[in-house]
Amino acid sequence: MKHLSINVNGLVQGVGFRYSTLQVAVELGVTGTIKNEIDGSVSIEAEAEQKILYIFLNRVKSSPSPFGKVEKLDYTFSDDLQHYEKFIVIG
């Protein structure tokens, strides 16, 4: 298991990005959180097997929402697990 922190910039608020990402997470068995940030970005904390997280990351990069557009994506992997029970949208 690995922890993945992602910050997504672009057209990612007000376009169904968080809920589309939730659907991808549930489909892949990823746990964690997603929330809008004040600066217009979206932050994601995700946990799963590393190979699943790479699939999740690629899906996020291409914007799970048909109305969204990812312009910049920063991410880091770590071993600092939070042991989320499911994937939830915050806010």
N, C-alpha and C positions, 0 to 999 in steps of 0.2 A: 504494500500500500504506500502511496505517495500523496503529498499535499501539493496542490497547484494554486497559486495566486495569480489572478489575471486582472489587468486594468485595460478596458476597451474604450477607445475614443473614436468618434465619428458620429454618424446619425444613429444613435443607439438609445435615445430616450424618446418616449412618446410614439414608438413605432412597433410595439409588441415584442421588443428584443428580449426583455427579461422572461416573459412567459414562453416564448419560442425556445429560449435556452433551457428553461425548466423542462420542457417536453423532451429535448435532446438528452438532458441529464437523466431523466427517468428512463428513457429508452435504453441508455447505456449502463444504467446502474450506478451513476455518479451521485455522491452525496455532497452537500455543502450549502452555500448561500449565494445569492446574487442581489445587488442593490444599486440604485442610482446614486451618483455622487453629485455634490453641489456644483462641481465644475463641468457637468454635462457628460461625464464619463460613466461607465458602469464597472463595478468591482465584483469579481467572482472569486469565491473560495471553493475549491473542489477537491474531493478525495476519491481515489479508486486505484486499481492497479495501474502502473505507469503506462502500459500500452493502451489502456482504455482512455487515460487522460490525454494522450496524444491524439486519439481519434476525436475526443471532445474538443480539444484545442483547435483542431482543424475545422471542425464544424462551427465553432464560435468565430474563427477568422473569416469564414465565408458568410457570416451573419445568418443565423437561423430564421430571422424575420425577413420576409421578402421585401419589406419596406425599409429595412435598416441597411446601413453601409458602414463597415468597419474601415477606418482610415489608419489607425495605429493600434497596436496591441503589444503590451508589455506583460511578461510572465516570468515566474520563478517557480521551480520545483523545490520541495524540501521534504525532510523526514518528520517534520513537526506536525503530527496528526492531531486533529481536533475531535475525531471520532463522531462526526455528524451522523444522525440517524436517517435523514432523508435530505433531499434538495429543496430549499425553500426560497421564495421571493421575499425580501425584506422591504417594507415600505410600500 
